[in-house]
Amino acid sequence: MAELAGLTALELLDGYRRGALSPVEATRAALQAIEERDGAVNAFVAVDAEQALEAAAASERRWRAGEPLGPGDGVPTSVKDVFHTRGWPTLRGTRLIDAERRWDEDAPCVARLRETGAVLLGKTTTPEFAWKGVTDSARHGSTGNPWDPSLTPGGSSGGSAAAVGLGMGPWSVGTDGGGSVRIPAAFTGTVALKPTYGLVPLYPASPFGTLAHAGPMARTVADAALLLDVVTGFDSRDWSALPTPTRSFLDGLDDGVSGLRIAFSPTLGFGRNDPAIERLVRAAAERFRDLGAVVEEVDPGIEDPVEAFHVLWFAGAAKVLEGYGPDARERIDPGLRRGIEELGEASAAAFLDATAVRVALGVALGRFHEAYDLLLTPTLPIPAFARGRDTPVGWPSPHWTSWTPYTYPFNMTQQPAVSVPCGFTEDGLPAGLQVVGPRHADRTVLRAARAYERAVDWGTRRPARPEAQHPRPGVPDAGSTPAGVPAGAPSASRGRTP
């Protein structure tokens, strides 16, 4: 079962096609991995084993008849608990939402997963309203990193990254409004793509507006490309949805990077990196030269847009609370409340000024990509830090954006960006390389990430069973957890129908 849980989606599908593997076996392996491993990391808020096995049995019958529904039929999959899912509550990590209300509609990506025959296992953890770069909430507790459960997996799609990293289903779908699929991918040694805005439709609309993307999370670039095939597709409920792609994102994926013009910017001109991260990302950029790309170290000539991002981000956060009553602020994550009070009550003029900064950033990076096909950066400047904290111990800022300077700029510009593993620190913690392209260059971004992935073995490494690990000396324990957030708290619905 452990070996089966370690297979990629493409390996499973090949086995189904040949009759060598069964969707029921694969689903049982994923459920067993959840049973054995999720207690250490708290990746799931709910698991529906009965429904998953029923879906797997239906998939098995289709494969035996030679009539799979689509390219993802029978793949065990999870979805972040911000996507509406018919029959399951969508609680978004908050106590403000009533689980007993009617849940009778699928978000576009969930509908596409059902249409392809994917086996939905359950829903994964998120911080409250997916507002920050780590994963903890008063409702569901904190989530741990597969490589060391005393550390954070990042966020806000941290539950999805932990699930994928530990073989609890090879696919998950997350959201990314400021780095929320790429941050946990970097911290967990997995792969995640923030596609061009609108390629994966969103409904209901995110409170963070056009900063928010939905994207695939997987253990390999090829799996992420196939999942992107599944979850794209025009949906009339999203007014900004792009047309359905006309060919698979697997087409040309292995064509390599020879001749591509690639810029390497280790800091974007304003960041600072942990020495281990700097070393690993520089080595990754050098590998692209070995693969035939023309690589130049150059900054894109932009300033840190964090102040404008804060205005847009926390204005959205303030708006989402309006429907929960006048005392809603008193019942949410204290960090979210602080951010709204400090940064979320901007005037209309300030909001328009922030939008103007965003437009100028998009123009600058659009011009930059006239000279360069791709841009390489670290995904993050630091490795994973203590679980249950918004920032590392002793960090000079309380804001999660202060340690994610390379992710949120590309939400403002809506460009595609993928995080792919690029090595491990001396402490055995993963690092991520970010590959960014101009808008609509998702195929080129995936092709470059795939070329790098095939040239190294970082993505093949897997964490040990998390229950066999122990906090490293000097790493703060659950005592660092914010008030009201029980580190490692079990999911209330694990093992039961949500």
C-alpha positions in Angstrom: 0.0 0.0 0.0 2.8 2.4 0.8 4.4 1.8 -2.6 1.1 2.3 -4.3 0.5 5.6 -2.4 3.9 6.8 -3.7 2.9 6.5 -7.4 2.3 9.6 -9.5 -1.1 10.2 -11.2 0.5 9.4 -14.5 1.9 6.1 -13.2 -1.5 5.2 -11.8 -3.3 6.0 -15.0 -0.8 3.9 -17.0 -1.5 1.1 -14.6 -5.3 1.4 -15.0 -4.9 1.5 -18.8 -2.9 -1.7 -18.8 -5.1 -3.4 -16.2 -2.2 -3.7 -13.8 -3.6 -1.4 -11.2 -7.0 -0.7 -9.8 -8.6 2.7 -8.8 -10.0 0.9 -5.8 -6.5 -0.2 -4.7 -5.1 3.3 -5.3 -7.8 4.9 -3.3 -7.4 2.4 -0.4 -3.7 3.2 -0.4 -4.4 6.9 -0.2 -6.9 6.4 2.6 -4.4 4.2 4.5 -1.7 6.9 4.1 -4.2 9.5 5.5 -5.0 7.2 8.4 -1.3 6.5 9.2 0.3 9.9 8.5 -2.3 12.7 8.8 -2.3 12.6 12.6 1.2 14.1 12.5 0.6 16.9 10.0 -3.2 17.6 10.1 -3.6 18.1 6.3 -7.3 17.2 6.1 -10.3 18.8 7.7 -12.5 16.1 6.4 -12.2 12.7 4.6 -15.1 10.8 3.1 -13.8 7.3 2.7 -17.1 5.7 1.8 -17.9 8.1 -1.0 -14.3 7.9 -2.3 -14.4 4.1 -2.4 -17.7 4.2 -4.2 -16.3 6.6 -6.8 -13.2 4.4 -7.2 -15.3 1.3 -7.8 -17.2 3.2 -10.5 -14.0 4.2 -12.0 -12.7 0.7 -12.0 -15.8 -0.5 -13.9 -15.2 2.2 -16.5 -11.6 1.3 -17.0 -12.5 -2.4 -17.3 -15.0 -1.5 -20.0 -12.4 0.7 -21.8 -14.5 3.8 -21.2 -12.8 6.2 -18.8 -14.6 9.5 -18.3 -11.5 11.6 -18.9 -7.8 11.9 -18.4 -8.0 11.9 -14.6 -10.4 9.0 -14.1 -9.7 7.2 -10.8 -6.9 9.5 -9.5 -7.3 10.1 -5.7 -7.5 13.8 -5.3 -8.1 16.4 -2.5 -9.3 20.0 -2.7 -8.5 22.9 -0.5 -11.4 23.8 1.9 -12.1 27.1 0.1 -13.7 25.4 -3.0 -17.5 24.8 -2.8 -18.0 21.1 -3.0 -21.5 19.6 -3.4 -22.5 17.7 -0.3 -19.5 18.8 1.8 -19.2 21.9 4.0 -16.8 24.6 2.8 -15.6 26.1 6.1 -12.6 28.1 5.0 -10.9 27.6 8.3 -13.3 30.0 10.1 -15.8 29.6 12.9 -18.0 32.2 11.2 -19.4 29.7 8.7 -22.2 27.3 9.6 -21.4 23.8 8.5 -25.1 22.8 8.6 -26.2 25.1 5.8 -27.0 23.7 2.3 -24.0 22.8 0.2 -25.4 22.0 -3.2 -23.0 23.5 -5.8 -19.5 22.7 -7.0 -16.8 25.2 -7.7 -15.6 25.1 -11.3 -12.5 23.1 -10.6 -14.5 20.6 -8.5 -17.0 20.2 -11.3 -14.2 19.5 -13.7 -12.7 16.9 -11.4 -16.0 15.1 -11.2 -16.4 15.2 -14.9 -13.0 13.5 -15.4 -13.9 10.8 -12.9 -11.3 11.8 -10.2 -11.8 10.2 -6.8 -12.4 13.0 -4.3 -10.9 12.0 -0.9 -11.8 15.1 1.1 -10.9 18.7 1.9 -7.6 20.1 3.1 -6.6 22.7 5.7 -6.3 26.4 5.1 -5.8 29.4 7.4 -8.9 31.5 8.0 -10.2 32.7 4.6 -6.8 31.7 3.2 -5.4 35.0 4.3 -1.8 34.2 5.1 1.3 32.2 4.1 1.1 29.5 6.8 -1.6 27.1 7.6 -3.3 27.3 11.0 -6.8 28.3 12.2 -8.8 28.3 15.4 -11.3 26.0 13.8 -9.0 23.2 12.6 -5.6 23.7 14.3 -2.2 24.0 12.7 -0.7 21.9 9.9 2.8 20.4 9.9 5.5 19.9 7.3 6.0 16.4 5.9 9.8 16.7 6.4 9.4 17.8 10.0 5.9 18.1 11.5 7.2 20.7 14.1 7.7 23.1 11.1 5.1 24.8 8.9 4.3 23.6 5.4 3.6 27.2 4.5 0.2 28.3 3.2 -2.4 29.1 2.6 -2.6 25.8 0.6 -0.5 24.0 3.3 -2.9 21.1 3.8 -2.9 20.3 0.1 1.0 20.4 -0.1 1.3 18.2 3.0 -1.2 15.7 1.6 0.5 15.5 -1.7 4.0 15.3 -0.1 3.0 12.3 2.0 1.2 10.2 -0.6 -2.3 11.1 0.6 -3.4 11.3 -3.0 -1.1 12.5 -5.9 -3.3 15.5 -6.8 -4.7 18.5 -4.9 -6.1 21.8 -6.0 -5.2 25.0 -4.1 -5.6 28.7 -4.4 -2.9 31.4 -4.7 -3.6 35.0 -4.0 -0.1 36.0 -2.9 1.9 32.7 -3.2 -0.5 30.2 -1.6 0.3 27.2 -3.8 4.0 28.1 -4.4 4.9 28.9 -0.8 3.9 25.4 0.5 5.3 23.7 -2.6 8.7 25.3 -1.8 8.6 24.3 1.9 7.5 20.7 1.2 9.5 19.8 -1.9 6.5 19.5 -4.1 5.4 21.2 -7.3 2.7 23.8 -7.7 1.6 26.2 -10.5 -0.1 29.5 -10.3 -1.5 29.7 -13.8 -2.2 32.8 -15.8 -5.2 34.5 -14.2 -8.5 33.1 -15.5 -7.1 29.9 -16.9 -8.7 28.0 -14.0 -12.1 29.6 -13.4 -13.2 30.6 -9.8 -16.7 30.7 -8.4 -17.7 32.0 -6.0 -15.4 34.9 -6.7 -12.5 35.3 -4.3 -12.7 38.1 -1.7 -9.2 39.0 -2.9 -10.5 39.7 -6.3 -8.2 39.4 -9.3 -5.2 38.6 -7.2 -6.6 35.1 -6.6 -5.8 32.1 -8.8 -6.5 28.4 -8.5 -3.8 25.9 -9.4 -2.6 22.3 -9.5 -0.5 20.8 -6.7 1.4 17.6 -7.3 4.7 15.8 -6.8 5.9 16.2 -10.4 5.6 18.8 -13.1 4.0 16.2 -15.5 1.3 15.5 -12.9 0.7 19.2 -12.4 0.4 19.7 -16.2 -2.2 16.9 -16.4 -4.2 18.2 -13.5 -4.1 21.6 -15.2 -5.7 19.9 -18.2 -8.5 18.7 -16.0 -9.3 21.9 -14.1 -9.2 24.4 -16.9 -12.2 25.0 -19.0 -14.5 28.0 -19.5 -17.2 28.4 -16.8 -19.8 31.1 -17.3 -20.0 31.8 -13.5 -16.5 33.4 -13.7 -16.8 36.6 -15.8 -13.0 36.6 -16.2 -12.5 33.0 -17.3 -10.3 32.4 -20.3 -11.4 30.1 -23.2 -10.9 26.4 -22.8 -7.4 25.3 -24.0 -7.4 23.5 -27.3 -4.6 21.0 -26.5 -3.1 19.3 -23.5 -0.5 20.9 -21.4 1.4 17.6 -21.7 2.0 18.4 -25.4 5.6 19.5 -25.8 6.3 19.2 -22.1 9.5 17.4 -22.7 10.8 19.7 -25.5 13.5 21.2 -23.2 14.8 24.7 -22.9 17.5 24.9 -25.5 17.7 28.4 -26.9 15.3 30.0 -24.4 16.4 33.4 -23.1 16.2 33.2 -19.3 16.8 35.9 -16.7 18.0 34.9 -13.3 17.3 37.3 -10.5 18.2 35.9 -7.0 16.5 38.8 -5.2 14.3 40.7 -7.7 16.4 43.7 -6.7 14.9 44.0 -3.2 15.0 40.7 -1.3 17.6 38.9 0.9 18.1 35.2 1.0 19.3 32.6 3.5 22.8 31.6 2.3 21.6 28.0 1.8 18.7 29.1 -0.4 21.0 31.4 -2.4 23.4 28.6 -3.1 20.8 26.1 -4.2 19.0 28.5 -6.5 22.2 29.7 -8.1 23.1 26.0 -8.8 19.7 25.6 -10.3 20.2 28.6 -12.6 23.5 27.1 -13.7 21.8 23.8 -14.6 19.6 25.7 -17.1 22.8 26.8 -18.8 23.8 23.2 -19.0 20.5 22.4 -20.6 21.1 24.8 -23.4 19.3 27.9 -22.3 20.9 31.4 -22.5 20.9 32.5 -18.8 21.7 36.0 -17.7 21.8 37.3 -14.1 19.7 40.4 -14.2 17.0 42.1 -12.1 13.8 43.1 -13.7 14.1 46.7 -12.5 11.0 46.8 -10.3 10.5 48.0 -6.7 8.8 45.9 -4.0 5.0 46.4 -4.5 4.2 45.2 -1.0 2.5 48.3 0.2 0.1 48.3 -2.7 -0.4 44.6 -2.3 -1.4 45.1 1.3 -4.0 47.7 0.4 -5.6 45.3 -2.2 -5.2 42.2 0.0 -6.6 43.5 3.3 -9.4 45.5 1.6 -10.6 42.2 0.2 -10.2 40.6 3.7 -12.3 43.4 5.2 -15.0 43.0 2.6 -15.4 39.2 3.2 -16.3 39.8 6.9 -19.2 42.2 6.1 -21.6 39.3 5.8 -20.9 37.8 9.2 -22.3 40.5 11.5 -20.9 43.4 13.4 -18.9 41.3 15.9 -17.1 39.2 13.2 -13.7 40.9 13.7 -13.8 39.8 17.3 -14.1 36.1 16.3 -11.3 35.8 13.7 -7.6 35.2 13.7 -5.9 38.0 15.6 -3.4 38.5 12.9 -6.1 38.9 10.3 -7.9 41.3 12.5 -4.7 43.4 13.0 -4.1 43.4 9.2 -7.6 44.6 8.4 -7.5 47.3 11.1 -4.0 48.6 10.0 -4.3 48.1 6.2 -7.8 47.1 5.2 -9.7 50.4 5.6 -8.0 52.4 2.8 -9.9 55.1 1.0 -11.1 54.7 -2.5 -8.3 57.0 -3.7 -5.7 54.7 -1.9 -7.2 51.7 -3.5 -7.0 53.3 -6.9 -3.4 54.3 -6.2 -2.6 50.7 -5.3 -4.2 49.6 -8.6 -2.1 52.1 -10.5 1.0 50.5 -8.9 -0.2 47.1 -10.0 -0.8 48.4 -13.6 2.7 49.9 -13.7 4.2 46.7 -12.4 2.5 44.7 -15.1 3.8 47.1 -17.8 7.3 46.8 -16.5 7.3 43.0 -16.4 5.6 42.9 -19.8 8.5 44.9 -21.2 11.0 42.8 -19.4 9.6 39.6 -21.0 10.1 41.1 -24.4 13.8 40.4 -23.8 13.5 37.2 -21.7 11.3 34.2 -22.2 11.4 33.3 -18.5 12.5 34.6 -15.2 14.1 32.4 -12.4 14.0 33.4 -8.8 13.9 31.6 -5.4 10.3 30.7 -4.5 11.1 31.8 -1.0 14.2 33.3 0.6 14.1 31.0 3.7 13.5 27.4 4.6 10.5 26.3 6.7 10.2 27.6 10.2 8.3 26.7 13.3 4.7 25.4 13.0 1.9 27.6 14.4 3.7 30.9 13.8 3.0 33.6 11.1 6.7 34.5 10.9 10.0 32.9 12.0 11.2 33.5 15.6 12.8 36.9 16.0 11.6 38.1 12.6 11.5 41.9 12.3 8.0 42.1 10.8 4.6 40.5 11.8 3.4 40.3 8.2 3.7 37.1 6.2 4.5 39.1 3.1 7.8 40.1 4.7 9.2 36.6 4.1 7.5 35.9 0.7 8.9 38.8 -1.4 9.1 36.7 -4.6 5.6 35.4 -4.8 3.0 38.2 -4.4 4.4 40.4 -7.2 3.3 37.9 -9.8 -0.3 37.8 -8.4 -0.4 41.5 -9.0 0.7 40.9 -12.6 -1.3 37.7 -13.1 1.6 35.9 -14.7 2.1 32.1 -14.6 4.7 30.9 -12.0 5.6 27.4 -10.9 7.6 26.3 -7.9 9.8 23.2 -8.4 12.1 21.5 -5.9 15.8 22.6 -6.3 17.5 20.9 -3.4 17.8 20.6 0.4 19.5 22.7 3.1 22.1 21.2 5.4 19.2 20.6 7.8 17.4 18.5 5.2 14.7 21.0 4.4 13.5 21.6 0.8 14.1 24.7 -1.2 12.0 25.8 -4.2 13.0 27.4 -7.6 10.3 29.7 -9.1 10.0 29.8 -12.9 7.9 32.8 -14.1 6.7 33.6 -17.6 4.7 36.3 -19.3 1.0 36.1 -19.2 -0.3 33.1 -21.2 3.1 31.4 -21.3 2.0 28.6 -19.0 3.3 25.9 -21.4 6.8 27.4 -21.5 6.8 27.7 -17.7 5.9 24.1 -17.3 8.3 23.0 -20.0 11.2 24.7 -18.3 10.3 23.3 -14.9 10.0 19.9 -16.4 13.4 20.1 -18.1 15.0 21.1 -14.8 13.1 18.4 -12.9 14.3 15.7 -15.3 18.0 16.9 -14.9 18.0 16.5 -11.1 16.7 14.1 -8.6 15.3 16.5 -6.0 11.7 15.7 -6.8 12.2 12.0 -6.3 13.1 12.3 -2.7 10.4 11.6 -0.2 10.0 12.4 3.5 10.1 9.6 6.1 7.0 8.6 7.9 6.2 11.8 9.9 5.4 9.9 13.1 9.0 8.7 13.1 10.4 12.2 13.2 11.1 14.5 16.1 11.4 18.2 16.4 15.0 19.3 15.7 17.0 20.9 18.6 16.3 24.5 19.0 13.0 24.6 17.1 10.2 26.0 19.2 7.4 23.6 19.9 3.6 24.1 20.3 4.3 26.7 22.9 4.8 29.1 20.0 1.3 28.5 18.7 -1.0 31.6 18.7 -3.7 31.6 21.3 -6.6 29.5 20.4 -4.8 27.4 17.8 -4.0 24.0 19.1 -0.8 22.7 17.3 -1.5 19.4 15.8 -5.2 19.4 16.7 -6.9 16.5 14.9 -9.4 17.2 12.2 -12.9 17.1 13.6 -14.3 15.1 10.7 -11.3 12.8 9.8 -12.6 9.4 8.9 -16.2 10.5 8.6 -18.4 12.0 5.9 -17.9 15.8 6.1 
